[in-house]
Amino acid sequence: MQGKLVTLIGGGGFLGRYVAQELFKREARVRIAQRDPKEAYFIRPLGGLGQTQFVAADIRRPETLGPALAGADAVVNLVGVLNGDFQAFHVEGPRHLARACAEAGVRALVHVSAIGADAASPSAYGRSKGEGEAAVRAAYPGATILRPSIVFGREDAFVNRFAGMIASAPIVPIVRAGVKFQPVYVADVAEAVARVLAEPAAHAGKTYELGGPDVVTMGALQRWIAKAIGARPNFVELPDAVSAMIARAGFLPGAPITWDQWLMLQRDNVVAPGADGLAALGVAPTPLETVAPGWLVRFRRQGRFTAVQA
């Protein structure tokens, strides 16, 4: 990939910074395109001199995409929201981008979606992800779609959110304790993106579901986090009827949950049987327990001196 120019739409986000670093290793040039490029300037020193570019672009406004795509060999769409205007960010935006990539002659497009993407999903989030994939495929049939499960990493808003709640609350309610996840390490997802871009023709038109090596339930995950940070809260697994009432109201003490998020939790978030995943891309998945304790230490009451349960 030496010398290739890759545009990362939303490249200053959680996943984007890791994708940028993978591309730097492969001596590619990286262009970060997002609404406020200044928010991504922290990425500049991660690469070599002149290896990074920044440009303002808004996926919802197709007239802003031209400068972001000019001269690019490949484009990666990393834009996603957990609440707000799903239609604009997950459907119309990707459609604008895919069309612009086709018109600009971009050789490869990677669209990062999510496990659970389904145009027939009961949740607006899941439906928008599914409709977005269809919009990308219609405009750029050779796009590669990556569907990660819950992505974890030092800066994530999932494991860290639960750790913060568990560290500060004597009683921790658990919604949908039995729903399953297959958490995937952010660096593994970034490597998957880079491997697709290294051989775009081999992956054109394909969809990959990315999950880690372990499948865990919501309840088991939260109890593991508590053990990792040396906390001993009382966990209360809420009945679905109670959880649904709380979700309807839009708030669970200590952890906001919307009705749409509740609907997403009705389905397991795991790689589908028979689906191509990290192994098909040559990426060895990283277990949560081998990396997360390194950053979860900040949630321990006495830091590294906190006694951790055996």
Summary of the structure (lengths in Angstrom):
residues: 310
radius of gyration: 19.7
end to end distance: 45.2
largest distance: 58.5
contacts: 1049
relative contact order: 0.13
helix: 44%
strand: 16%
